[in-house]
Each structure stands twice: as C-alpha cells, then as structure tokens.
Amino acid sequence: MGYSRVIWGMTAALWLVIAVLWCVWFGWGAAAVAIVFAILPDVALIGAFAAPGKLRPERVSFYNTMHSVPIAVGVLAIGVAVFLLTGGINGGIWAVGLAGLAWFVHIAADRAFGFGLRAADGSIIPVV
C-alpha cells in the first residue's frame, strides 16, 4: 500500500469522527443528511458498468465529477460559511456543511481503498 493511501485513510478517519460528532450534536436529521450524502457519489455507478470493474465511457465524466475532491470541499466550505453566518452553534444552518463533509469522507475512503477517478475507457485509475 502506498503512502498516499495511508494519508487518505487517516484523513477519512479523522473527518468521519467529526461527522459522527456533528450528527450526535444535531440529531437524527443530521444523521439522515450524512447518510444520503455519503452514498450520493455512488449514484454515478447505477447502470454504468460496461464490464466488471469498468464503466461505460459515456458515464466516466459523471462518475469523475461526483468523486471530485474540489467539488466536495467547495460544498463543505460554503456550508461552513452558511453555518457561521446564520448563527453557528446557536442555531445556524448546518445541513450544507455536513453534506459536503459526508461527501468528502466518501471520496477520501474510496482513495484509501485504492479507488481513484476513472480513465476515459472506464477503468479505475488506482491510487498508490
């Protein structure tokens, strides 16, 4: 296993703990948001396989977009800003930030297990 995968794994574990604590603090609604957005990136896999482990080429772009770190981190950053601007811990809107966090944890876990983005032919670009 490569050093990069270890870093991704530690990152996923750290942010997963933070997401769980966020869910404990804000309750079942937060848990529902976290679960939905933790699963969301894999919506790109529904009906997308051309062969075992290989996506149809026309689905690669959607898969890569849904597994893009900058998009997930962007949603997280916007969510944190919204949370802080709407009152923070004293009643701020937390759902967008938690959605971005859960999305990022999914991507980090994928990278830790060696699943990178997809090549144009639909094969996995391994994370080393």
BAFIMI-647561 format. One record per atom (N, C-alpha, C): residue number from 0; y, z, x; atom name; chain. Coordinates in Angstrom, 3 decimals. Example, Ala and Ser with C-alpha at 12.3 -4.5 7.8 and 13.67 -1.06 7.14 Angstrom:
<sites>
+------+----------+----------+----------+------+-------+
! resi !        y !        z !        x ! name ! chain !
+------+----------+----------+----------+------+-------+
!    0 !   -5.690 !    7.800 !   13.190 !    N !     A !
!    0 !   -4.500 !    7.800 !   12.300 !   CA !     A !
!    0 !   -3.300 !    7.800 !   13.200 !    C !     A !
!    1 !   -2.250 !    7.080 !   12.850 !    N !     A !
!    1 !   -1.060 !    7.140 !   13.670 !   CA !     A !
!    1 !    0.030 !    7.870 !   12.900 !    C !     A !
+------+----------+----------+----------+------+-------+
</sites>
This chain:
<sites>
+------+----------+----------+----------+------+-------+
! resi !        y !        z !        x ! name ! chain !
+------+----------+----------+----------+------+-------+
!    0 !   -1.181 !    0.000 !    0.852 !    N !     A !
!    0 !    0.000 !    0.000 !    0.000 !   CA !     A !
!    0 !    1.230 !    0.000 !    0.888 !    C !     A !
!    1 !    2.196 !   -0.813 !    0.518 !    N !     A !
!    1 !    3.411 !   -0.927 !    1.305 !   CA !     A !
!    1 !    4.390 !    0.207 !    1.047 !    C !     A !
!    2 !    5.273 !    0.370 !    1.990 !    N !     A !
!    2 !    6.306 !    1.398 !    1.911 !   CA !     A !
!    2 !    7.180 !    1.201 !    0.674 !    C !     A !
!    3 !    7.458 !   -0.051 !    0.340 !    N !     A !
!    3 !    8.291 !   -0.358 !   -0.816 !   CA !     A !
!    3 !    7.680 !    0.191 !   -2.106 !    C !     A !
!    4 !    6.366 !    0.055 !   -2.256 !    N !     A !
!    4 !    5.697 !    0.548 !   -3.456 !   CA !     A !
!    4 !    5.762 !    2.065 !   -3.545 !    C !     A !
!    5 !    5.703 !    2.742 !   -2.418 !    N !     A !
!    5 !    5.822 !    4.206 !   -2.415 !   CA !     A !
!    5 !    7.214 !    4.617 !   -2.888 !    C !     A !
!    6 !    8.224 !    3.934 !   -2.394 !    N !     A !
!    6 !    9.601 !    4.229 !   -2.811 !   CA !     A !
!    6 !    9.763 !    3.980 !   -4.305 !    C !     A !
!    7 !    9.233 !    2.853 !   -4.802 !    N !     A !
!    7 !    9.304 !    2.569 !   -6.241 !   CA !     A !
!    7 !    8.589 !    3.657 !   -7.033 !    C !     A !
!    8 !    7.448 !    4.120 !   -6.548 !    N !     A !
!    8 !    6.701 !    5.168 !   -7.240 !   CA !     A !
!    8 !    7.472 !    6.483 !   -7.301 !    C !     A !
!    9 !    8.081 !    6.850 !   -6.184 !    N !     A !
!    9 !    8.878 !    8.088 !   -6.174 !   CA !     A !
!    9 !   10.091 !    7.956 !   -7.086 !    C !     A !
!   10 !   10.698 !    6.778 !   -7.101 !    N !     A !
!   10 !   11.839 !    6.532 !   -7.977 !   CA !     A !
!   10 !   11.423 !    6.634 !   -9.439 !    C !     A !
!   11 !   10.296 !    6.016 !   -9.774 !    N !     A !
!   11 !    9.799 !    6.066 !  -11.151 !   CA !     A !
!   11 !    9.503 !    7.504 !  -11.557 !    C !     A !
!   12 !    8.872 !    8.265 !  -10.675 !    N !     A !
!   12 !    8.528 !    9.655 !  -10.997 !   CA !     A !
!   12 !    9.771 !   10.511 !  -11.215 !    C !     A !
!   13 !   10.747 !   10.369 !  -10.336 !    N !     A !
!   13 !   11.985 !   11.142 !  -10.467 !   CA !     A !
!   13 !   12.688 !   10.851 !  -11.785 !    C !     A !
!   14 !   12.873 !    9.571 !  -12.093 !    N !     A !
!   14 !   13.606 !    9.216 !  -13.299 !   CA !     A !
!   14 !   12.791 !    9.470 !  -14.563 !    C !     A !
!   15 !   11.462 !    9.444 !  -14.455 !    N !     A !
!   15 !   10.629 !    9.814 !  -15.597 !   CA !     A !
!   15 !   10.832 !   11.286 !  -15.944 !    C !     A !
!   16 !   10.892 !   12.141 !  -14.927 !    N !     A !
!   16 !   11.150 !   13.566 !  -15.173 !   CA !     A !
!   16 !   12.498 !   13.741 !  -15.860 !    C !     A !
!   17 !   13.506 !   13.024 !  -15.408 !    N !     A !
!   17 !   14.830 !   13.112 !  -16.029 !   CA !     A !
!   17 !   14.782 !   12.619 !  -17.474 !    C !     A !
!   18 !   14.046 !   11.533 !  -17.724 !    N !     A !
!   18 !   13.920 !   11.015 !  -19.094 !   CA !     A !
!   18 !   13.222 !   12.029 !  -19.991 !    C !     A !
!   19 !   12.176 !   12.671 !  -19.490 !    N !     A !
!   19 !   11.469 !   13.686 !  -20.280 !   CA !     A !
!   19 !   12.390 !   14.856 !  -20.585 !    C !     A !
!   20 !   13.139 !   15.305 !  -19.596 !    N !     A !
!   20 !   14.087 !   16.407 !  -19.833 !   CA !     A !
!   20 !   15.146 !   16.009 !  -20.852 !    C !     A !
!   21 !   15.602 !   14.770 !  -20.793 !    N !     A !
!   21 !   16.572 !   14.244 !  -21.749 !   CA !     A !
!   21 !   15.972 !   14.293 !  -23.156 !    C !     A !
!   22 !   14.705 !   13.911 !  -23.270 !    N !     A !
!   22 !   14.029 !   13.926 !  -24.570 !   CA !     A !
!   22 !   13.837 !   15.350 !  -25.082 !    C !     A !
!   23 !   13.525 !   16.275 !  -24.189 !    N !     A !
!   23 !   13.392 !   17.681 !  -24.595 !   CA !     A !
!   23 !   14.730 !   18.201 !  -25.102 !    C !     A !
!   24 !   15.804 !   17.853 !  -24.412 !    N !     A !
!   24 !   17.131 !   18.332 !  -24.786 !   CA !     A !
!   24 !   17.583 !   17.765 !  -26.133 !    C !     A !
!   25 !   17.370 !   16.461 !  -26.360 !    N !     A !
!   25 !   17.906 !   15.799 !  -27.551 !   CA !     A !
!   25 !   16.889 !   15.611 !  -28.676 !    C !     A !
!   26 !   15.625 !   15.955 !  -28.457 !    N !     A !
!   26 !   14.661 !   15.985 !  -29.550 !   CA !     A !
!   26 !   13.874 !   14.703 !  -29.777 !    C !     A !
!   27 !   13.242 !   14.660 !  -30.972 !    N !     A !
!   27 !   12.327 !   13.579 !  -31.304 !   CA !     A !
!   27 !   12.992 !   12.217 !  -31.379 !    C !     A !
!   28 !   14.234 !   12.165 !  -31.787 !    N !     A !
!   28 !   14.941 !   10.884 !  -31.814 !   CA !     A !
!   28 !   15.040 !   10.285 !  -30.419 !    C !     A !
!   29 !   15.300 !   11.145 !  -29.451 !    N !     A !
!   29 !   15.365 !   10.682 !  -28.064 !   CA !     A !
!   29 !   13.999 !   10.220 !  -27.579 !    C !     A !
!   30 !   12.954 !   10.928 !  -27.970 !    N !     A !
!   30 !   11.603 !   10.524 !  -27.577 !   CA !     A !
!   30 !   11.275 !    9.149 !  -28.156 !    C !     A !
!   31 !   11.682 !    8.902 !  -29.395 !    N !     A !
!   31 !   11.429 !    7.599 !  -30.020 !   CA !     A !
!   31 !   12.158 !    6.486 !  -29.273 !    C !     A !
!   32 !   13.418 !    6.712 !  -28.920 !    N !     A !
!   32 !   14.187 !    5.714 !  -28.163 !   CA !     A !
!   32 !   13.524 !    5.456 !  -26.818 !    C !     A !
!   33 !   13.112 !    6.519 !  -26.132 !    N !     A !
!   33 !   12.486 !    6.370 !  -24.817 !   CA !     A !
!   33 !   11.185 !    5.583 !  -24.907 !    C !     A !
!   34 !   10.377 !    5.868 !  -25.909 !    N !     A !
!   34 !    9.099 !    5.164 !  -26.046 !   CA !     A !
!   34 !    9.328 !    3.686 !  -26.335 !    C !     A !
!   35 !   10.233 !    3.385 !  -27.251 !    N !     A !
!   35 !   10.499 !    1.985 !  -27.600 !   CA !     A !
!   35 !   10.984 !    1.205 !  -26.384 !    C !     A !
!   36 !   11.923 !    1.766 !  -25.638 !    N !     A !
!   36 !   12.476 !    1.030 !  -24.503 !   CA !     A !
!   36 !   11.590 !    1.076 !  -23.265 !    C !     A !
!   37 !   10.640 !    2.006 !  -23.223 !    N !     A !
!   37 !    9.656 !    1.993 !  -22.143 !   CA !     A !
!   37 !    8.642 !    0.875 !  -22.366 !    C !     A !
!   38 !    8.408 !    0.521 !  -23.615 !    N !     A !
!   38 !    7.464 !   -0.542 !  -23.957 !   CA !     A !
!   38 !    8.160 !   -1.909 !  -24.015 !    C !     A !
!   39 !    9.441 !   -1.925 !  -24.316 !    N !     A !
!   39 !   10.192 !   -3.157 !  -24.562 !   CA !     A !
!   39 !    9.992 !   -4.269 !  -23.531 !    C !     A !
!   40 !   10.016 !   -4.007 !  -22.222 !    N !     A !
!   40 !    9.875 !   -5.128 !  -21.281 !   CA !     A !
!   40 !    8.568 !   -5.902 !  -21.439 !    C !     A !
!   41 !    7.527 !   -5.255 !  -21.908 !    N !     A !
!   41 !    6.248 !   -5.947 !  -22.037 !   CA !     A !
!   41 !    6.131 !   -6.766 !  -23.313 !    C !     A !
!   42 !    7.174 !   -6.775 !  -24.127 !    N !     A !
!   42 !    7.211 !   -7.689 !  -25.269 !   CA !     A !
!   42 !    7.128 !   -9.123 !  -24.753 !    C !     A !
!   43 !    7.615 !   -9.341 !  -23.552 !    N !     A !
!   43 !    7.582 !  -10.674 !  -22.947 !   CA !     A !
!   43 !    6.157 !  -11.165 !  -22.695 !    C !     A !
!   44 !    5.182 !  -10.268 !  -22.727 !    N !     A !
!   44 !    3.798 !  -10.656 !  -22.477 !   CA !     A !
!   44 !    3.063 !  -11.108 !  -23.732 !    C !     A !
!   45 !    3.613 !  -10.817 !  -24.898 !    N !     A !
!   45 !    2.925 !  -11.159 !  -26.148 !   CA !     A !
!   45 !    2.822 !  -12.679 !  -26.274 !    C !     A !
!   46 !    1.609 !  -13.161 !  -26.299 !    N !     A !
!   46 !    1.353 !  -14.589 !  -26.438 !   CA !     A !
!   46 !    1.772 !  -15.427 !  -25.251 !    C !     A !
!   47 !    1.950 !  -14.814 !  -24.093 !    N !     A !
!   47 !    2.498 !  -15.541 !  -22.953 !   CA !     A !
!   47 !    1.457 !  -15.967 !  -21.925 !    C !     A !
!   48 !    0.227 !  -15.507 !  -22.045 !    N !     A !
!   48 !   -0.751 !  -15.786 !  -20.993 !   CA !     A !
!   48 !   -1.358 !  -17.178 !  -21.112 !    C !     A !
!   49 !   -1.377 !  -17.873 !  -19.976 !    N !     A !
!   49 !   -1.999 !  -19.191 !  -19.889 !   CA !     A !
!   49 !   -3.426 !  -19.039 !  -19.368 !    C !     A !
!   50 !   -3.635 !  -18.069 !  -18.503 !    N !     A !
!   50 !   -4.932 !  -17.759 !  -17.901 !   CA !     A !
!   50 !   -4.884 !  -16.280 !  -17.521 !    C !     A !
!   51 !   -6.022 !  -15.664 !  -17.199 !    N !     A !
!   51 !   -5.986 !  -14.252 !  -16.811 !   CA !     A !
!   51 !   -4.996 !  -13.993 !  -15.663 !    C !     A !
!   52 !   -4.019 !  -13.145 !  -15.917 !    N !     A !
!   52 !   -3.031 !  -12.790 !  -14.910 !   CA !     A !
!   52 !   -1.938 !  -13.804 !  -14.675 !    C !     A !
!   53 !   -1.903 !  -14.856 !  -15.454 !    N !     A !
!   53 !   -0.924 !  -15.924 !  -15.236 !   CA !     A !
!   53 !   -0.223 !  -16.263 !  -16.548 !    C !     A !
!   54 !    1.109 !  -16.266 !  -16.507 !    N !     A !
!   54 !    1.892 !  -16.587 !  -17.697 !   CA !     A !
!   54 !    2.094 !  -18.091 !  -17.825 !    C !     A !
!   55 !    2.359 !  -18.518 !  -19.051 !    N !     A !
!   55 !    2.753 !  -19.910 !  -19.263 !   CA !     A !
!   55 !    4.123 !  -20.106 !  -18.605 !    C !     A !
!   56 !    4.335 !  -21.213 !  -17.926 !    N !     A !
!   56 !    5.599 !  -21.424 !  -17.205 !   CA !     A !
!   56 !    6.846 !  -21.280 !  -18.073 !    C !     A !
!   57 !    6.782 !  -21.667 !  -19.344 !    N !     A !
!   57 !    7.972 !  -21.548 !  -20.203 !   CA !     A !
!   57 !    8.301 !  -20.101 !  -20.560 !    C !     A !
!   58 !    7.405 !  -19.161 !  -20.302 !    N !     A !
!   58 !    7.648 !  -17.751 !  -20.608 !   CA !     A !
!   58 !    8.094 !  -16.935 !  -19.393 !    C !     A !
!   59 !    8.057 !  -17.542 !  -18.219 !    N !     A !
!   59 !    8.380 !  -16.831 !  -16.986 !   CA !     A !
!   59 !    9.821 !  -16.321 !  -16.992 !    C !     A !
!   60 !   10.748 !  -17.133 !  -17.420 !    N !     A !
!   60 !   12.158 !  -16.739 !  -17.417 !   CA !     A !
!   60 !   12.395 !  -15.503 !  -18.295 !    C !     A !
!   61 !   11.799 !  -15.491 !  -19.490 !    N !     A !
!   61 !   11.941 !  -14.336 !  -20.384 !   CA !     A !
!   61 !   11.325 !  -13.088 !  -19.759 !    C !     A !
!   62 !   10.133 !  -13.229 !  -19.175 !    N !     A !
!   62 !    9.479 !  -12.100 !  -18.521 !   CA !     A !
!   62 !   10.354 !  -11.556 !  -17.387 !    C !     A !
!   63 !   10.851 !  -12.443 !  -16.539 !    N !     A !
!   63 !   11.662 !  -12.012 !  -15.404 !   CA !     A !
!   63 !   12.965 !  -11.359 !  -15.857 !    C !     A !
!   64 !   13.539 !  -11.845 !  -16.944 !    N !     A !
!   64 !   14.751 !  -11.218 !  -17.478 !   CA !     A !
!   64 !   14.456 !   -9.806 !  -17.972 !    C !     A !
!   65 !   13.356 !   -9.651 !  -18.685 !    N !     A !
!   65 !   13.003 !   -8.337 !  -19.228 !   CA !     A !
!   65 !   12.581 !   -7.356 !  -18.132 !    C !     A !
!   66 !   12.230 !   -7.850 !  -16.960 !    N !     A !
!   66 !   11.828 !   -6.996 !  -15.845 !   CA !     A !
!   66 !   12.860 !   -7.033 !  -14.710 !    C !     A !
!   67 !   14.101 !   -7.281 !  -15.063 !    N !     A !
!   67 !   15.183 !   -7.355 !  -14.091 !   CA !     A !
!   67 !   15.844 !   -5.984 !  -13.922 !    C !     A !
!   68 !   15.831 !   -5.478 !  -12.705 !    N !     A !
!   68 !   16.424 !   -4.169 !  -12.429 !   CA !     A !
!   68 !   17.926 !   -4.143 !  -12.745 !    C !     A !
!   69 !   18.719 !   -5.149 !  -12.352 !    N !     A !
!   69 !   20.158 !   -5.074 !  -12.645 !   CA !     A !
!   69 !   20.474 !   -4.967 !  -14.138 !    C !     A !
!   70 !   19.688 !   -5.602 !  -14.989 !    N !     A !
!   70 !   19.955 !   -5.511 !  -16.425 !   CA !     A !
!   70 !   19.679 !   -4.098 !  -16.922 !    C !     A !
!   71 !   18.546 !   -3.525 !  -16.536 !    N !     A !
!   71 !   18.213 !   -2.163 !  -16.960 !   CA !     A !
!   71 !   19.226 !   -1.157 !  -16.430 !    C !     A !
!   72 !   19.621 !   -1.290 !  -15.176 !    N !     A !
!   72 !   20.601 !   -0.374 !  -14.593 !   CA !     A !
!   72 !   21.972 !   -0.580 !  -15.245 !    C !     A !
!   73 !   22.296 !   -1.811 !  -15.611 !    N !     A !
!   73 !   23.549 !   -2.074 !  -16.322 !   CA !     A !
!   73 !   23.581 !   -1.390 !  -17.674 !    C !     A !
!   74 !   22.469 !   -1.476 !  -18.420 !    N !     A !
!   74 !   22.392 !   -0.778 !  -19.712 !   CA !     A !
!   74 !   22.515 !    0.729 !  -19.496 !    C !     A !
!   75 !   21.855 !    1.241 !  -18.472 !    N !     A !
!   75 !   21.948 !    2.669 !  -18.151 !   CA !     A !
!   75 !   23.379 !    3.073 !  -17.821 !    C !     A !
!   76 !   24.054 !    2.291 !  -17.001 !    N !     A !
!   76 !   25.439 !    2.611 !  -16.610 !   CA !     A !
!   76 !   26.373 !    2.580 !  -17.814 !    C !     A !
!   77 !   26.227 !    1.578 !  -18.660 !    N !     A !
!   77 !   27.048 !    1.515 !  -19.878 !   CA !     A !
!   77 !   26.746 !    2.713 !  -20.758 !    C !     A !
!   78 !   25.472 !    3.057 !  -20.877 !    N !     A !
!   78 !   25.080 !    4.204 !  -21.693 !   CA !     A !
!   78 !   25.634 !    5.516 !  -21.184 !    C !     A !
!   79 !   25.632 !    5.703 !  -19.867 !    N !     A !
!   79 !   26.200 !    6.934 !  -19.297 !   CA !     A !
!   79 !   27.701 !    6.982 !  -19.563 !    C !     A !
!   80 !   28.380 !    5.856 !  -19.426 !    N !     A !
!   80 !   29.817 !    5.811 !  -19.709 !   CA !     A !
!   80 !   30.092 !    6.140 !  -21.180 !    C !     A !
!   81 !   29.316 !    5.546 !  -22.081 !    N !     A !
!   81 !   29.482 !    5.829 !  -23.516 !   CA !     A !
!   81 !   29.222 !    7.301 !  -23.784 !    C !     A !
!   82 !   28.174 !    7.844 !  -23.184 !    N !     A !
!   82 !   27.828 !    9.256 !  -23.358 !   CA !     A !
!   82 !   28.982 !   10.159 !  -22.930 !    C !     A !
!   83 !   29.530 !    9.890 !  -21.764 !    N !     A !
!   83 !   30.619 !   10.726 !  -21.253 !   CA !     A !
!   83 !   31.907 !   10.549 !  -22.057 !    C !     A !
!   84 !   32.191 !    9.331 !  -22.477 !    N !     A !
!   84 !   33.421 !    9.066 !  -23.230 !   CA !     A !
!   84 !   33.371 !    9.581 !  -24.672 !    C !     A !
!   85 !   32.175 !    9.809 !  -25.197 !    N !     A !
!   85 !   32.056 !   10.266 !  -26.583 !   CA !     A !
!   85 !   31.761 !   11.753 !  -26.701 !    C !     A !
!   86 !   31.901 !   12.489 !  -25.636 !    N !     A !
!   86 !   31.746 !   13.934 !  -25.727 !   CA !     A !
!   86 !   30.723 !   14.534 !  -24.800 !    C !     A !
!   87 !   29.965 !   13.724 !  -24.121 !    N !     A !
!   87 !   28.993 !   14.235 !  -23.162 !   CA !     A !
!   87 !   27.955 !   15.129 !  -23.799 !    C !     A !
!   88 !   27.653 !   16.209 !  -23.148 !    N !     A !
!   88 !   26.600 !   17.123 !  -23.590 !   CA !     A !
!   88 !   26.938 !   17.791 !  -24.926 !    C !     A !
!   89 !   28.193 !   17.765 !  -25.305 !    N !     A !
!   89 !   28.622 !   18.385 !  -26.565 !   CA !     A !
!   89 !   28.660 !   17.389 !  -27.717 !    C !     A !
!   90 !   27.673 !   16.516 !  -27.791 !    N !     A !
!   90 !   27.584 !   15.611 !  -28.926 !   CA !     A !
!   90 !   27.845 !   14.157 !  -28.619 !    C !     A !
!   91 !   27.800 !   13.775 !  -27.362 !    N !     A !
!   91 !   28.025 !   12.374 !  -27.008 !   CA !     A !
!   91 !   26.883 !   11.484 !  -27.464 !    C !     A !
!   92 !   27.147 !   10.209 !  -27.523 !    N !     A !
!   92 !   26.135 !    9.230 !  -27.927 !   CA !     A !
!   92 !   25.241 !    8.950 !  -26.722 !    C !     A !
!   93 !   24.000 !    9.379 !  -26.806 !    N !     A !
!   93 !   23.082 !    9.334 !  -25.673 !   CA !     A !
!   93 !   22.071 !    8.186 !  -25.737 !    C !     A !
!   94 !   21.910 !    7.522 !  -26.852 !    N !     A !
!   94 !   20.807 !    6.578 !  -27.055 !   CA !     A !
!   94 !   20.838 !    5.391 !  -26.086 !    C !     A !
!   95 !   22.006 !    4.836 !  -25.816 !    N !     A !
!   95 !   22.089 !    3.653 !  -24.943 !   CA !     A !
!   95 !   21.696 !    4.021 !  -23.512 !    C !     A !
!   96 !   22.158 !    5.148 !  -23.043 !    N !     A !
!   96 !   21.801 !    5.591 !  -21.697 !   CA !     A !
!   96 !   20.319 !    5.858 !  -21.546 !    C !     A !
!   97 !   19.745 !    6.512 !  -22.542 !    N !     A !
!   97 !   18.314 !    6.792 !  -22.497 !   CA !     A !
!   97 !   17.505 !    5.500 !  -22.578 !    C !     A !
!   98 !   17.975 !    4.539 !  -23.348 !    N !     A !
!   98 !   17.298 !    3.243 !  -23.444 !   CA !     A !
!   98 !   17.266 !    2.574 !  -22.067 !    C !     A !
!   99 !   18.397 !    2.536 !  -21.384 !    N !     A !
!   99 !   18.444 !    1.947 !  -20.045 !   CA !     A !
!   99 !   17.579 !    2.699 !  -19.049 !    C !     A !
!  100 !   17.553 !    4.021 !  -19.172 !    N !     A !
!  100 !   16.738 !    4.832 !  -18.273 !   CA !     A !
!  100 !   15.249 !    4.561 !  -18.475 !    C !     A !
!  101 !   14.801 !    4.533 !  -19.724 !    N !     A !
!  101 !   13.384 !    4.271 !  -20.002 !   CA !     A !
!  101 !   12.995 !    2.866 !  -19.548 !    C !     A !
!  102 !   13.880 !    1.913 !  -19.770 !    N !     A !
!  102 !   13.656 !    0.530 !  -19.344 !   CA !     A !
!  102 !   13.492 !    0.477 !  -17.814 !    C !     A !
!  103 !   14.381 !    1.164 !  -17.098 !    N !     A !
!  103 !   14.312 !    1.192 !  -15.637 !   CA !     A !
!  103 !   13.033 !    1.870 !  -15.154 !    C !     A !
!  104 !   12.623 !    2.958 !  -15.789 !    N !     A !
!  104 !   11.395 !    3.649 !  -15.384 !   CA !     A !
!  104 !   10.192 !    2.710 !  -15.534 !    C !     A !
!  105 !   10.164 !    1.938 !  -16.603 !    N !     A !
!  105 !    9.079 !    0.963 !  -16.790 !   CA !     A !
!  105 !    9.041 !   -0.023 !  -15.621 !    C !     A !
!  106 !   10.192 !   -0.570 !  -15.274 !    N !     A !
!  106 !   10.266 !   -1.557 !  -14.190 !   CA !     A !
!  106 !    9.862 !   -0.923 !  -12.862 !    C !     A !
!  107 !   10.345 !    0.295 !  -12.593 !    N !     A !
!  107 !   10.005 !    0.978 !  -11.342 !   CA !     A !
!  107 !    8.504 !    1.265 !  -11.262 !    C !     A !
!  108 !    7.893 !    1.658 !  -12.379 !    N !     A !
!  108 !    6.447 !    1.904 !  -12.392 !   CA !     A !
!  108 !    5.681 !    0.604 !  -12.143 !    C !     A !
!  109 !    6.123 !   -0.484 !  -12.765 !    N !     A !
!  109 !    5.489 !   -1.786 !  -12.503 !   CA !     A !
!  109 !    5.536 !   -2.113 !  -11.020 !    C !     A !
!  110 !    6.682 !   -1.934 !  -10.402 !    N !     A !
!  110 !    6.822 !   -2.241 !   -8.971 !   CA !     A !
!  110 !    5.927 !   -1.323 !   -8.138 !    C !     A !
!  111 !    5.819 !   -0.049 !   -8.531 !    N !     A !
!  111 !    4.966 !    0.892 !   -7.797 !   CA !     A !
!  111 !    3.498 !    0.474 !   -7.851 !    C !     A !
!  112 !    3.080 !   -0.121 !   -8.959 !    N !     A !
!  112 !    1.695 !   -0.584 !   -9.090 !   CA !     A !
!  112 !    1.497 !   -1.989 !   -8.527 !    C !     A !
!  113 !    2.562 !   -2.570 !   -7.955 !    N !     A !
!  113 !    2.457 !   -3.862 !   -7.289 !   CA !     A !
!  113 !    2.811 !   -5.064 !   -8.136 !    C !     A !
!  114 !    3.267 !   -4.846 !   -9.361 !    N !     A !
!  114 !    3.617 !   -5.958 !  -10.244 !   CA !     A !
!  114 !    5.095 !   -6.286 !  -10.103 !    C !     A !
!  115 !    5.374 !   -7.378 !   -9.430 !    N !     A !
!  115 !    6.746 !   -7.826 !   -9.272 !   CA !     A !
!  115 !    7.115 !   -8.817 !  -10.355 !    C !     A !
!  116 !    8.118 !   -9.600 !  -10.084 !    N !     A !
!  116 !    8.509 !  -10.656 !  -11.004 !   CA !     A !
!  116 !    7.449 !  -11.749 !  -10.969 !    C !     A !
!  117 !    7.647 !  -12.797 !  -11.750 !    N !     A !
!  117 !    6.689 !  -13.899 !  -11.815 !   CA !     A !
!  117 !    7.264 !  -15.129 !  -11.131 !    C !     A !
!  118 !    6.389 !  -15.865 !  -10.462 !    N !     A !
!  118 !    6.767 !  -17.142 !   -9.851 !   CA !     A !
!  118 !    6.887 !  -18.184 !  -10.956 !    C !     A !
!  119 !    7.456 !  -19.327 !  -10.648 !    N !     A !
!  119 !    7.667 !  -20.386 !  -11.639 !   CA !     A !
!  119 !    6.368 !  -20.847 !  -12.298 !    C !     A !
!  120 !    5.248 !  -20.733 !  -11.585 !    N !     A !
!  120 !    3.962 !  -21.153 !  -12.170 !   CA !     A !
!  120 !    3.312 !  -20.055 !  -13.014 !    C !     A !
!  121 !    3.951 !  -18.871 !  -13.105 !    N !     A !
!  121 !    3.447 !  -17.797 !  -13.938 !   CA !     A !
!  121 !    2.640 !  -16.743 !  -13.212 !    C !     A !
!  122 !    2.398 !  -16.927 !  -11.928 !    N !     A !
!  122 !    1.638 !  -15.933 !  -11.165 !   CA !     A !
!  122 !    2.550 !  -14.777 !  -10.740 !    C !     A !
!  123 !    1.928 !  -13.634 !  -10.491 !    N !     A !
!  123 !    2.675 !  -12.436 !  -10.095 !   CA !     A !
!  123 !    3.119 !  -12.570 !   -8.646 !    C !     A !
!  124 !    4.377 !  -12.222 !   -8.398 !    N !     A !
!  124 !    4.864 !  -12.100 !   -7.026 !   CA !     A !
!  124 !    4.614 !  -10.643 !   -6.637 !    C !     A !
!  125 !    3.639 !  -10.373 !   -5.792 !    N !     A !
!  125 !    3.276 !   -8.970 !   -5.515 !   CA !     A !
!  125 !    4.382 !   -8.213 !   -4.783 !    C !     A !
!  126 !    4.436 !   -6.934 !   -5.079 !    N !     A !
!  126 !    5.350 !   -6.029 !   -4.376 !   CA !     A !
!  126 !    4.532 !   -5.406 !   -3.253 !    C !     A !
!  127 !    5.044 !   -5.483 !   -2.048 !    N !     A !
!  127 !    4.297 !   -4.943 !   -0.895 !   CA !     A !
!  127 !    4.915 !   -3.685 !   -0.378 !    C !     A !
+------+----------+----------+----------+------+-------+
</sites>
